[in-house]
Amino acid sequence: MSLLVYTKIIAIFVLLDYDNNMKRLLILAAVLCSLYIPSISQVFTDSNLPIVLINTDGGVDIPDAPRVFANMTIIYRGAGQRNYVTDQNTPAYLNYNGRIDIEIRGSSSQTLPKKQFGLTTYKADNVTKVNVSLLGIPADNDWVLNGLGYEPSLIRDYLCYNLSRMMGEYASRTAYCEVMINGSYNGLYVLQEKVKQGSDRVNVMKIATTDNSFPNLTGGYITKADKTNADDPVAWTMPSNVPNDDVTFIHTLPKPEDVTPQQNDYIHSQFLLLANAASSGNTSLENGYPSLIDIPSFVDFMIISELSANADAYQYSTYFYKDRNGKLRAGPIWDNNLTFGNDLFIWNFDRSKTNTWQFSNGDNEGPKFWRDLFNNPDFKCYLSKRWNQLIQPGQPLNLSVIEALIDQTIDTISEASVRENMRWGTLPNLSFEISNMKNWLNQRITWMTANIGPYADCSNVVTPPLVITKIMYNPGVTIDFPSSNDQEFIEIQNTGNKTIDLTGVYFSSAGFVYQFPAYSEIFAGSRKILASNSTVFMTKYGIAPSGQFTRNLSNKGEKLVLADGFGNVIDSVTYSNLPPWPNADGNGSYLELIDPLSDNSVAFNWSASTNTITSVSETENNIRLKFYPTPVKDNLTIESSGIIKSVELIDFQGKSLQKIDINSGIYKLDMRSCSQGIYLIRVITPGGNFMQKIIKN
C-alpha cells in the first residue's frame, strides 16, 4: 500500500473521536504505519538540539549483541545556539568526538522499528574505558540513548526524571538530542545516565568479591525488581499480593556473575526483614522497618510512581540501593514511559488510571511490602505529609509547576518532533496528547489528595536540638598522618537541657553513612565526635571518638542531613570549600560553628579553626567506666556505673576481632589469646558509645 493509503487510515482513526478508545486507535494506526511504511528519506542539516553522529566501524548495523565499535561525535555550540551537521569538523563546536561501543538495549522496545541504545565511551585503543562529561552531565563511561518507545508524547521519561530530581532524589540526568547513524537520520532521543554505582550516580561504595564479612558485607548494593533473561539471572523472588505473580529480583551491583553466596544472602535478608517488619507493622526504631529503610526515599518513590500511575512501578525496573553500613533505599526511578495515562494499548493494556493505586490495582503490584507500608498508619502519615507539601504552590508537584515544565519541554522538542514523526510516524497528534496529559494530571492530583489520608499525627514532629558544630572535611597530610581521609571528623552537640535518646538517629544524605547505636544517648550540652578512622583519631588527639562513620566527606562540599528514624530532619548543613565558606580546605583547619545556637546553614556563622581537640567526653561523665588491670595480661574487667549493652574488641588497624552482647554492669573480657600490642575497646551503653585504648602484655 502507498503512503497515501496509510495517511487515510490515520485520518479515519482521528475521525473516530467517540470515546476513550480513540487514543489506542491512534497509536495502533501509527504503529501499523511505522511497521509497513518505508523510511521517509529526509535531509537533516541543523537543529536547536545537540546533534549526535554515530558511525559504526565498516558501516555495520548495530545489533542487540555483541557490541560493535563506532565513532561518536556530539555537535553542541551551547545553550540557545543552533547546531549544524557541518560542524562535525569544527573542534570548537564538538562536545565529544571519540570511540564508543554500542548495542541495542531494552526488552519489549526491541520489537519497535526505532531502537534505543546502550553505549560506552573508550579511548582510541578500543580497550580502555574513559569517563567523559556529555552535554553537561557528570563524567562517566556508561550511557543510554533512550528512543522514547511506546511514548506518543516524547516527554514522559524526561518529565519523571526531572520531577524526581526536583524532589531532591537522584534520577538519571537527561539531554534531548537528534541522532544520525551511519549518515541516516534516526530521530529524537534522550541521552541519559545508566543506573550504576558512582559518586555522581547511585552514590554507594563499590563492593568487591572479597567483601564477605561484616562490615564490608553490608554494601554497597544496587538491586532491582525486573524482568529477567539469561544475562540477568534471578537472584531471588518475593511474593506479590497478586496470585501466581511472584516478583523477580536481579543483582546490578555486584554484577550477577560476580556476586558471592554471602553477598546474595545478606542483601536478600534485608528485603526479608523489610517484608516481615512491614507485614507485622513493626515501627520500632531499634528493629522495625524504620531501622532498615530510608523512609523518605521509599515515600518519594511511591509518590512519583503514583503521581504518574506508572504501569510498571514496583514490579519492573524498580531499583533499590544500600550503602555499606547504611539503610536500604528505594530508587532511582527508571523506565517511566507507561505513565500519565499511557500504556501498551496495542496489546490491550490500560492500567495507568487516575483513580486507583498502582500497588493495589491487581496487576504489577510488586512485592507485598509496598502495600503493607501504605497500610501502616505511621508510614502512610509521612506519605500524606510529603505529598501535601509537594503539591503546594511553587513546589515540584504543584499542577502549575508541572504544566510549566511540560510546556517548556514541548517548546524545546517541537522542531525535532516534526522530523521524528516524518521518520517513524509515531506521533498521531502531539498537541492532543499533551492536552490529555494535563487533564489527566489534574484528575490524578485531585484523586490522590482526596484518598491519601490525613497527616495531622506527623505534621508537627518535634526534633531534638542536635547541631552539627565541627566539620573536618579535608585535613591535609603530614609525615605522621599521611592519609587525609583517615583524619576526617564531625562534631554534634546537644544544645538543649535534656538528655536525648539517639536510637534511630542517622545521616540520611547519600554518600555519608552513620547511624547511632540503639539506646545510645547524648547528655545536655554534650558533644559527640564521629571520626572516619577511630584509631587514627585516637592516635592524633589522644582521645576516643564516639563512633566511626563510613565513606568520606567530600573535599568540595556536600549536604549533611541528620534525621530521626522516620526521616524528620534534625539538622542540615551544606558546606563548601568555596567562599563565603571559611578556608578549611587541606590546610589543617576544620570548620567550627562560632555559636552553637546560631544558624549553621549560614556560611558566615562558621570559622576555620585550628583549636586542639582536647576532649569529647567531659560532659558525658554521668557514665563512669573502669578498665582494669592496665596493661592487661589475661582478663580485662570492664565496669560501668550503668548498663553495658555490648563490647567490641578491635585491633589497632581497625579490624573488629569480636563483639559481645553484655546487658550487665560488669564484664570480664578474655584477652589471653591476643598477642601483645595496642587494642581498642568499644563499649556501647545507654549513655553513649565509648572507645578505650588498652595495652596487652
C-alpha positions in Angstrom: 0.0 0.0 0.0 1.1 3.6 -0.6 1.9 6.3 1.9 -1.4 8.0 0.9 -3.4 4.9 1.9 -1.7 4.8 5.3 -2.3 8.5 5.8 -6.0 7.9 5.1 -6.0 5.1 7.7 -4.7 7.5 10.3 -7.2 10.2 9.3 -10.1 7.7 9.7 -8.9 6.8 13.2 -8.6 10.5 14.0 -12.2 11.0 13.0 -13.3 8.2 15.3 -13.3 10.6 18.2 -16.2 9.0 20.1 -14.8 7.7 23.3 -11.6 6.8 25.3 -10.7 4.2 22.6 -9.5 6.9 20.3 -6.1 7.1 21.9 -5.4 3.4 21.4 -6.7 3.5 17.9 -4.4 6.4 17.0 -1.4 4.6 18.5 -2.3 1.3 16.7 -2.6 3.2 13.4 0.8 4.9 14.0 2.5 1.6 14.8 1.0 -0.1 11.8 2.3 2.7 9.6 5.7 2.6 11.2 5.9 -1.1 10.6 5.0 -1.0 6.9 5.8 2.4 5.5 9.4 2.5 4.1 11.6 5.0 5.9 11.0 8.5 4.6 14.3 9.9 3.4 14.8 13.4 4.8 17.7 15.8 4.6 18.8 16.7 8.1 21.1 19.6 8.3 20.7 21.5 11.6 18.8 21.6 14.9 18.2 23.6 18.0 19.2 20.4 19.9 22.6 18.8 20.2 23.3 16.5 17.2 24.8 13.0 17.8 26.5 11.4 14.9 27.3 7.7 15.2 29.3 5.9 12.5 29.9 2.2 13.1 33.2 0.6 12.0 32.6 -0.7 8.5 29.1 0.8 8.5 27.7 -2.4 10.1 24.2 -2.4 11.7 24.0 -2.1 15.4 23.0 -5.4 16.9 21.4 -6.5 20.2 24.7 -8.3 21.0 27.6 -8.3 20.8 28.5 -4.6 20.9 30.2 -3.1 17.9 32.7 -0.3 17.9 31.9 3.1 16.4 32.9 6.7 16.4 30.6 9.2 18.1 30.6 12.9 17.5 28.3 15.3 19.5 27.8 18.7 18.0 26.8 21.3 20.5 27.6 25.0 20.3 26.0 25.8 23.6 22.7 26.7 25.2 20.4 28.6 22.9 22.7 28.1 19.9 21.9 26.4 16.6 23.8 23.3 15.7 24.8 22.1 12.2 25.8 18.7 10.9 28.6 20.5 9.0 30.0 21.5 12.5 31.3 17.9 12.8 34.7 19.1 11.5 35.0 22.1 13.8 36.6 21.1 17.2 35.3 24.2 18.9 31.7 23.0 18.4 32.2 19.4 19.5 31.1 18.2 22.9 32.6 14.8 22.2 34.5 13.2 19.4 35.8 9.7 20.1 35.3 6.0 20.3 32.4 4.0 21.7 31.0 0.6 21.6 27.2 0.3 21.2 24.4 -2.2 21.2 20.6 -2.2 21.1 19.1 -2.2 24.6 15.6 -2.7 26.1 13.1 -5.5 26.4 9.7 -5.0 24.7 11.0 -1.9 23.0 13.3 -4.1 20.8 10.2 -5.1 18.8 9.8 -1.5 17.6 11.3 -0.3 14.4 13.1 2.6 16.2 15.7 1.1 18.5 17.3 2.5 21.7 20.9 2.0 22.5 23.4 1.5 25.3 26.9 2.7 24.7 30.3 3.0 26.5 32.9 5.6 25.8 36.5 4.4 25.1 39.9 5.8 24.4 41.3 5.4 20.9 42.7 2.0 21.8 39.2 0.5 22.0 40.3 -1.2 25.2 40.4 1.5 27.9 37.0 2.9 29.1 37.1 6.7 29.6 34.9 8.8 31.8 33.7 11.8 29.9 31.1 14.5 30.5 28.5 14.6 27.8 26.2 17.6 27.4 26.8 18.8 30.9 26.1 15.5 32.6 28.8 14.4 35.1 31.6 12.3 33.7 31.1 8.5 33.3 31.6 5.9 30.6 28.1 4.2 30.5 25.3 6.0 28.6 21.8 5.3 27.3 20.2 6.8 24.1 16.5 6.5 25.1 14.5 6.0 21.9 11.2 7.0 23.6 9.4 3.8 22.6 5.6 3.4 23.1 5.6 7.1 24.0 3.3 9.3 21.9 4.2 12.5 23.9 8.0 12.1 23.8 8.3 13.6 27.3 7.1 11.1 29.9 10.5 9.7 30.9 12.1 13.1 30.8 9.3 14.6 32.9 9.5 11.9 35.6 13.3 12.0 35.9 13.3 15.8 36.2 10.4 15.8 38.7 12.2 13.2 40.8 15.4 15.4 40.9 13.3 18.4 41.8 12.0 16.5 44.7 15.6 16.0 45.9 16.2 12.4 44.8 18.8 11.2 42.4 17.4 10.3 39.0 19.1 9.9 35.6 20.2 13.2 34.2 18.9 13.8 30.7 19.5 15.8 27.5 17.4 15.7 24.3 19.4 15.3 21.1 18.8 14.3 17.5 20.7 11.2 16.2 22.2 10.2 12.9 23.5 6.6 12.4 25.8 5.9 9.5 24.7 9.0 7.8 21.0 8.4 8.1 18.7 10.4 10.4 17.4 8.3 13.2 15.2 10.6 15.2 14.8 12.3 18.5 16.5 10.7 21.6 17.2 11.4 25.2 20.8 11.0 26.2 20.8 9.9 29.8 22.8 8.2 32.6 22.6 4.5 33.0 21.8 3.4 36.6 25.1 2.4 38.1 27.4 3.0 41.0 29.3 6.3 41.2 29.7 9.4 43.3 27.6 11.3 40.7 25.1 8.5 40.1 24.0 5.9 42.7 26.3 7.0 45.5 27.3 3.8 47.2 30.6 2.0 47.8 31.6 -0.5 45.2 31.6 -3.9 46.8 34.3 -6.4 45.9 34.1 -10.2 45.6 36.3 -10.4 48.8 33.8 -8.4 50.9 32.1 -11.4 52.5 32.2 -10.5 56.2 31.0 -7.6 58.3 31.1 -4.7 57.9 32.2 -4.8 54.3 29.5 -7.4 53.5 26.8 -4.7 54.2 27.4 -2.7 51.0 27.2 -1.3 48.6 24.4 -3.0 46.6 22.1 -2.0 43.7 19.2 -4.4 43.3 16.2 -4.3 41.0 12.8 -5.9 40.6 12.5 -6.6 36.9 12.0 -9.0 34.1 14.9 -11.4 33.7 16.8 -13.1 30.9 19.9 -15.2 30.5 22.2 -12.1 31.1 20.3 -11.1 34.2 19.5 -14.3 36.1 17.0 -14.3 39.0 18.7 -13.7 42.4 15.5 -14.4 44.3 11.8 -14.0 44.2 9.3 -12.4 46.6 5.5 -12.8 46.8 3.1 -10.2 45.5 -0.5 -9.6 46.5 -1.4 -10.8 43.0 -1.7 -14.7 43.0 0.9 -16.5 41.0 2.7 -13.3 40.2 6.0 -13.5 42.2 8.4 -10.6 41.8 11.9 -11.5 40.5 14.9 -9.6 41.8 18.2 -9.2 39.9 21.6 -8.0 41.0 23.1 -4.9 39.4 25.8 -4.2 42.0 27.6 -6.5 42.3 27.1 -7.9 38.8 25.2 -11.2 38.7 28.4 -13.1 37.6 30.4 -11.6 40.5 28.0 -11.8 43.5 29.1 -14.3 46.2 26.7 -16.5 48.1 27.4 -14.5 51.3 26.5 -11.2 49.5 23.4 -12.7 47.9 22.2 -14.0 51.3 22.9 -10.7 53.0 21.1 -8.3 50.7 18.2 -10.9 50.3 18.0 -10.9 54.1 17.4 -7.1 54.2 14.4 -7.5 51.9 13.1 -10.3 54.0 13.5 -8.3 57.2 11.7 -5.4 55.5 8.8 -7.7 54.4 8.4 -9.1 57.9 8.6 -5.7 59.6 6.1 -4.1 57.1 3.7 -7.1 57.4 3.7 -7.0 61.2 3.5 -3.2 61.3 6.7 -3.1 63.3 7.6 0.6 63.7 10.4 0.1 66.3 13.4 2.4 65.8 15.5 -0.5 67.0 14.4 -3.4 64.8 11.3 -2.3 62.9 11.2 -1.1 59.3 12.4 2.4 60.3 15.7 0.8 61.4 16.0 -0.9 58.0 14.9 1.6 55.3 15.4 5.2 54.5 11.8 6.2 54.8 12.0 9.4 52.8 13.3 7.6 49.7 10.5 5.0 49.9 8.0 7.8 50.3 9.3 9.7 47.3 9.5 6.6 45.1 5.8 5.8 45.9 4.8 9.4 45.2 6.4 9.8 41.8 5.2 6.3 40.8 1.7 7.0 41.9 1.5 10.6 40.6 2.4 9.2 37.1 0.4 5.9 37.7 3.4 4.0 36.3 2.1 0.7 35.0 5.5 -0.9 35.6 6.2 0.5 39.0 7.0 -1.8 41.9 7.2 -4.9 39.6 9.6 -3.9 36.8 12.5 -1.5 36.5 12.2 -0.9 40.2 15.6 -0.2 41.8 16.9 -0.3 45.4 20.3 0.5 46.7 22.2 0.1 50.0 25.5 1.6 51.1 27.9 0.0 53.4 26.5 0.2 57.0 23.6 2.2 55.5 19.9 1.7 55.2 18.1 0.2 52.2 16.8 3.0 49.9 14.2 2.9 47.1 15.2 4.3 43.7 16.3 5.7 41.4 13.2 5.7 39.2 13.6 4.2 35.8 11.6 3.4 32.6 8.7 5.8 33.0 7.1 5.7 29.6 3.9 3.9 30.6 2.7 6.7 32.7 0.3 9.7 32.9 -2.5 7.6 31.2 -0.3 5.9 28.7 0.0 2.1 28.3 0.6 -0.6 25.8 -2.8 -0.1 24.2 -1.8 -2.1 21.1 -1.6 -5.1 23.4 -4.9 -4.3 25.2 -3.3 -2.9 28.3 -4.9 0.1 30.0 -3.5 0.3 33.6 -2.4 3.9 34.1 -5.5 5.3 35.7 -6.4 8.5 37.6 -8.4 6.7 40.3 -6.5 3.7 41.6 -3.3 3.0 43.5 -0.7 1.1 41.4 0.4 -1.1 44.3 -3.2 -2.5 44.6 -4.6 -2.4 41.1 -4.5 -6.2 40.5 -1.6 -6.0 38.1 2.2 -5.4 38.5 1.7 -4.6 42.2 5.3 -5.6 43.1 6.4 -7.1 46.4 3.8 -7.3 49.2 5.8 -4.9 51.4 4.7 -1.9 49.3 1.0 -2.3 50.1 1.9 -3.2 53.7 3.9 0.0 54.1 1.0 2.0 52.7 -1.4 0.4 55.1 0.8 1.2 58.1 -0.6 4.3 59.8 2.8 5.8 60.5 4.2 5.3 57.1 1.0 6.5 55.4 1.1 9.6 57.6 4.5 10.5 56.3 3.5 9.7 52.8 0.5 12.0 53.0 2.5 14.7 54.7 5.2 14.7 51.9 2.5 14.6 49.2 0.7 17.6 50.6 3.9 19.5 50.9 4.9 18.8 47.3 1.6 19.9 45.7 1.7 23.4 47.3 2.2 26.4 45.1 5.8 26.6 43.8 6.6 23.1 44.9 7.7 20.4 42.3 4.4 18.5 42.1 2.1 21.5 42.0 0.0 21.2 38.9 1.0 24.6 37.6 4.7 23.8 38.1 4.3 20.5 36.3 2.4 22.1 33.4 5.1 24.8 33.1 7.8 22.1 32.8 5.7 20.3 30.2 5.3 23.4 28.1 9.0 24.2 28.4 9.9 20.7 27.3 7.5 20.7 24.4 8.9 24.0 23.2 12.4 22.5 23.3 11.5 19.5 21.2 8.7 20.9 19.0 11.0 21.3 16.0 12.6 17.8 16.4 9.2 16.2 16.9 8.2 17.0 13.4 11.3 15.3 12.0 10.7 12.4 14.4 7.2 11.9 13.1 8.3 12.1 9.5 10.9 9.4 10.2 8.8 7.0 12.3 5.2 8.1 12.1 4.6 7.5 15.8 3.1 10.9 16.8 -0.5 10.9 15.8 -1.3 14.2 17.5 1.2 15.7 19.9 -0.9 18.7 20.9 -3.8 16.4 21.6 -1.6 14.1 23.7 -0.2 16.9 25.8 -3.7 18.4 26.4 -4.9 15.0 27.5 -1.9 14.6 29.8 -2.6 17.9 31.5 -6.2 17.0 32.0 -5.2 13.5 33.3 -2.7 15.1 35.8 -5.4 17.4 37.1 -7.7 14.5 37.8 -4.9 12.4 39.3 -3.7 15.0 41.7 -7.2 15.7 42.8 -7.9 12.0 43.4 -4.6 11.3 45.3 -5.2 14.3 47.5 -8.6 13.1 48.4 -7.6 9.5 49.0 -4.1 9.6 50.5 -5.4 10.2 54.0 -4.6 12.6 56.9 -1.2 13.6 58.2 -2.0 15.5 61.3 -0.3 12.9 63.5 3.1 13.6 61.9 2.7 17.2 60.8 4.4 18.9 63.8 7.1 16.4 64.9 9.4 18.0 67.5 13.0 17.1 66.6 15.8 17.1 69.2 18.2 20.1 69.5 21.2 18.4 67.9 23.5 20.7 65.9 26.5 19.9 63.7 29.2 22.1 65.1 32.5 20.9 63.6 33.4 19.6 60.1 36.9 18.4 59.3 36.5 17.6 55.6 40.0 17.8 54.1 42.6 17.7 56.9 45.7 17.7 54.7 48.6 15.3 55.2 51.8 15.3 57.4 54.6 12.9 57.9 52.9 11.4 60.9 49.5 11.3 59.3 49.9 10.7 55.6 46.3 9.9 54.8 43.9 12.9 54.7 40.8 10.7 54.5 41.6 8.9 57.8 41.7 12.2 59.8 38.2 13.5 59.0 35.7 14.1 61.7 32.4 15.9 62.5 31.1 17.0 65.9 27.5 17.0 67.0 26.3 19.0 70.1 23.1 18.7 72.2 22.3 22.3 72.7 19.3 21.5 74.9 18.9 21.0 78.6 17.8 17.3 78.5 19.4 14.0 77.6 18.5 12.9 74.1 17.9 9.3 73.1 19.8 8.7 69.8 18.1 5.5 68.8 17.2 5.7 65.2 19.1 9.0 64.5 21.2 8.7 61.3 22.6 10.7 58.5 20.1 10.5 55.7 22.2 12.1 53.0 23.7 9.8 50.4 27.5 9.2 50.5 28.0 9.8 54.2 26.9 6.9 56.4 26.4 6.8 60.2 23.5 5.6 62.4 23.8 5.9 66.1 23.6 2.6 68.0 20.2 1.7 69.6 19.8 3.1 73.2 22.8 5.5 72.9 22.2 8.9 74.4 23.8 12.3 74.4 23.5 14.4 77.6 22.5 18.0 77.8 25.3 20.3 76.5 27.3 17.2 75.5 29.2 16.8 72.3 29.9 13.7 70.3 32.7 13.4 67.7 32.3 10.9 64.8 35.6 10.1 63.0 36.4 8.5 59.7 39.1 6.3 61.4 38.7 5.8 65.2 42.3 4.5 65.5 43.9 7.5 63.7 41.7 9.9 65.6 42.8 8.4 68.9 46.4 8.4 67.9 46.3 12.1 66.8 44.2 13.5 69.6 44.7 11.0 72.5 41.0 10.6 73.0 38.5 8.2 71.5 35.7 9.4 69.2 32.1 8.4 69.9 31.8 6.5 66.7 33.2 5.8 63.3 31.4 6.8 60.1 31.5 5.1 56.7 32.7 6.7 53.5 34.4 10.1 53.5 33.4 13.7 53.5 33.6 15.5 50.1 36.6 17.8 49.7 34.4 20.1 47.6 31.5 20.2 49.9 28.2 18.3 50.4 24.9 18.2 52.2 24.9 16.6 55.6 21.4 15.8 56.9 20.9 14.5 60.4 17.5 12.9 60.7 15.4 10.8 63.1 14.4 7.2 62.3 11.3 8.4 60.2 13.4 10.9 58.2 12.4 14.1 60.0 15.3 16.5 59.5 17.0 17.4 62.8 19.8 19.4 61.3 21.1 20.1 57.8 24.3 21.7 56.6 25.6 22.2 53.1 29.2 23.1 53.5 31.6 24.2 50.7 35.3 24.7 50.0 34.4 27.9 48.2 33.7 31.4 49.6 31.8 32.6 51.5 32.7 29.5 53.5 35.9 29.9 55.5 39.0 28.2 54.1 39.4 24.9 55.8 40.5 23.0 52.6 43.6 21.0 53.2 45.4 23.5 55.4 44.9 21.7 58.8 41.9 23.7 59.8 38.3 22.5 60.3 35.0 24.3 60.1 33.7 25.3 63.5 30.4 26.8 64.3 31.1 30.0 66.2 27.9 29.9 68.2 26.1 26.6 68.6 22.8 28.4 68.8 23.3 30.2 65.5 22.0 29.1 62.1 24.6 26.6 60.9 23.3 26.7 57.4 24.8 30.2 57.0 28.5 30.2 56.0 29.3 33.4 57.9 28.4 31.7 61.2 31.4 29.3 60.8 35.2 29.9 61.2 38.2 28.0 60.1 39.7 26.7 63.3 42.9 25.0 64.4 41.9 24.7 68.0 43.1 21.4 69.5 40.5 18.8 70.1 41.1 18.1 73.8 38.1 16.1 75.0 34.8 14.8 73.6 33.5 13.3 76.8 33.9 15.9 79.5 30.2 16.4 79.7 29.4 12.7 79.4 30.6 12.0 83.0 27.2 10.7 84.0 28.5 7.4 82.7 31.6 6.1 84.6 33.6 3.4 83.0 36.5 1.5 84.5 39.0 -0.7 82.7 41.4 -2.8 84.8 44.1 -4.1 85.0 46.0 -2.0 82.5 48.2 -3.1 80.9 46.2 -6.4 80.8 47.7 -9.9 80.6 44.7 -12.3 80.9 41.2 -10.8 81.6 40.2 -7.2 81.2 37.5 -6.1 83.6 35.1 -3.5 82.2 32.9 -1.9 84.8 30.2 0.7 84.3 28.0 2.8 86.6 25.2 1.8 84.3 24.3 -1.0 81.9 26.9 -2.1 79.3 24.9 -3.2 76.2 27.8 -4.6 74.2 31.6 -4.7 74.0 33.7 -4.9 70.8 37.4 -5.7 70.7 39.3 -4.0 67.8 42.9 -4.3 66.8 45.0 -1.2 66.2 44.5 -1.5 62.4 40.8 -1.1 63.0 39.8 -4.7 62.4 36.9 -6.0 64.6 38.1 -9.2 66.4 34.9 -9.9 68.4 31.7 -8.3 69.6 29.8 -9.5 72.7 26.3 -8.6 73.9 26.5 -7.9 77.6 23.4 -6.3 79.2 25.2 -6.1 82.5 27.1 -3.5 84.6 30.4 -5.5 84.6 32.1 -7.9 82.2 35.4 -9.7 82.0 36.9 -9.8 78.5 39.2 -12.8 77.9 42.3 -11.5 76.1 44.6 -14.4 76.7 44.7 -15.4 73.1 45.5 -11.8 72.0 49.1 -11.1 71.0 51.0 -8.2 72.6 50.2 -4.8 71.4 47.6 -2.0 71.4 43.9 -2.6 71.2 40.7 -0.6 71.2 37.7 -1.5 73.3 34.3 -0.1 72.0 31.7 0.0 74.8 28.0 0.6 73.9 25.9 1.8 76.9 22.6 3.7 77.1 24.8 6.7 77.8 26.8 6.6 74.7 29.3 4.9 72.5 32.8 4.9 74.1 36.3 3.9 72.9 39.2 3.0 75.2 42.8 2.2 74.3 44.2 -0.9 76.0 47.8 -2.3 76.1 48.1 -6.1 76.1 51.3 -7.6 77.6 
